[in-house]
Amino acid sequence: MLRSFLLLLALLLGANAPAALAVEPPPDVLTRTTTQEVITILKQDKELQRGNPAKVHQLVEAKILPNFDFNRMTQLALGKHWPRATAAQKQSLVTEFRNLLVRTYSSSLTAFTDEVIEFKPLAMKPDDTDVTVRSEIRQPGGQPIPINYSFYKTAFGWKVYDVTIDGVSLVTNYRASFASTIRQSGIDGLIKTLAAQSTRGEATPVPRSGS
């Protein structure tokens, strides 16, 4: 389930809308049209299929991460501890949280097999600035997994600030983990922990319901 979730996240947020577009497509249209592009890349690139670390990392950096607002995600994940961090600590936290997600997505991007992605209709008003794109991943022999993406509109287009899998929020899950580390060793301790994981190349598990 974890690999399937990460795969869907990678595919769903796979490409960026051209900056030159005068009217940016809504989040659901963006996710539908870009999924096929990434699937095509995965199927055509033999190095990606073999799990070439450099190629996978390059694809994640180029196609996935620009769709996230890491500043907002990190702020939400830190919760009440965010205002207590210095400017330098905040910068380090954003960098390390970004690195964490790079490792997590890179480790599972090439897992595409025969999963089927179904997108739910999006009810969005013209003046909405915060919406949820709902989707479901279907696996042979398994129960459908609902995955929802929280988008908000910025000056640079629609950005993701949270992901919820099977009812469990990515940001909320990390908030509990980060708070535990901060209680034990402070904000600098959390930064050191994340940096150490980055050095070892560790990916942090994504939340699952019932865990």
N, C-alpha and C positions, 0 to 999 in steps of 0.2 A: 504494500500500500504506500509506503514511504517513497519508493522509487517511482511509482505511478504518479503520485502527487507532484513530485519534483519535475517529472517529465512534463506533466500538463502545464505546470507553471512556466517552464521554459518555452513550451510551444505557444501557450496562450499569449505570452508577453513578448513574442519573438522578434518583432520588428517595429521600427519607428515610422510614424507617418512623415512624409516629406515635409521639411520645414517650410517649403515654398507654398504649401497649400493655403489658400485664403480662408477656407472653411474646413476646420479640422473635423474628421469623422467622430461620431460619438464612441464611447468606450466599447460598446458591444460590436459595432461594425469594425472597429480597429482590431479587436481580438479575433473576430471570425476571419477577416481577410489576411491577417498576418500569420495565422497558425499554419496555413498551407505552405507559406514561403519557407518557414523553418523546417517543416517536414521534408520539403523538397531538398533543402540543403543537407539534411541528415542522410537522406537516401542516396544523394549523389556524391557526397564527399567520403571517400574510403578512409581517409585519415581520421575523420570524426567517428566513423563506424568502428574503427580499431581503438578508439579511445585515446588518440594522441592528445596528451595533456595541453600542449601549447595551442593546438587548434581549438580544442574545447574551450579553453580559457578565453581565447580570442573571440569566439562566437558569443560567449556569455557577456563579455565586456561590450561588444559591438551591438548586439541585438536585444539583450534582455535588460541590463542594468539601467540604460537611459530612461526606461519607463518607470523607474522607482524614484520616490522622493526620500532619500536616505536620511536627510536631516529631520524630516517629520517623523519617519519611522523610528529613528533613534530616540527622539524626544518622547514619543509615546511609549517606547519600550522602557525608558528610564523613569517615566512617571514623575512622582514627587521629587525624585533625586536630581532631575534635570536642572532645575533652577540653582541647585547647590553646586553644580559643576562650574569650574572656571572656563573661560573661553578656550584655553588650550586643551583642557580636558574634554570639552564638547567636541572639538575638532578631532581629537584622538578617538573618541567613542564612535563618531560617525564613520571614520576611516576603518576602524576595526569591525564595526557591524557590517559595513559594506564588504569587507574581506571575508567575513564569516559566510555571507550569502553567496559570494563568488565561489567559495569552496564547496558549499552545499549543492549549488546548482550544477557546477562543473562535474561533480562526482556522479551525477545521474542523468545528464542531458542525453546520452546516447542509448538510453534504455527503451526507446520507442519500439514497440512490437505490434500488437494488434488491438490496442486500446481504442475505444471510440469516445470522442468528445462531443457532448451535447450542450448547446447553449440555450439558456432560458430567455424568453422574451424580456426585453428591458423596457420598463415603464419610466420614461424620463421626460420631464417638462423642459421647454426651451431655456428656461432660466435656472435650471438645476446646476449646481456646482459640486455636488457630492452625491455619487451614485454607487450602487453595488451591481456588478456584473456577476450573474449567477450561472454556474455551469455544473456539469456532472460528468464524471469519467466512468465509463462502463468497461469492465474487464471480464473476459470469459471465465465463468465459474465463480464469480465474485459479486458481492453486492455493489450497487452504484455508489460512488463516493461524491457527495456534494462539495464543491469548492467555490467559494465566493471571493470576489476581488473588490476591495474598496478603493474607488477612484475619487480624486477631487481635481477640479480644474484650476490650473495655475496659468501664469503668464506664458509658460512654455508648453502648454498643452495639458492633457489629462495625465495624471501620475498616480501610481499605486502607492497607498500608504498602509495597507494591511491586507492579509490574506487569511481566510477562514476555511479550514478543512474539517469536514464532518462536525461542524459546530464549535471547533476550537480555533481561537484567534492566534495567529502567529505572533503578533505584537504582545498580546496578553501573556502568552506562554513565555516569551523572552523576558517580559517584565518581572514575572515571578522568579525566574532564574537569575536575572541581573540583581534583583533586590536582595536575594539570598547572599550573593557574592559581596555586594556592597555592605551588608550588615556585618559580614565577617572581616572584610579587609578594605573597605572604603572604595571610593570611585577609582582611585589609582590601582587598587587591587583588581577591580574588574577589567580595567584597561590592560593590565599585565596578563591577566588570565586569557583574555581574547587574543592578545598579541602572541602569547605562548602557543595557543592552539593554532594560530596562523603559521607560526614557525614550523610546527609539527605537521601542518597540512590537514588538521582535523576539521571535520564538518560537524556542526551541531545538529542533532536530530530535530526534525520538524514536528510540531505538536500533532498528537493523535487523540481522538476522543477515547475516554476511558483510561488514559495513561496518567 
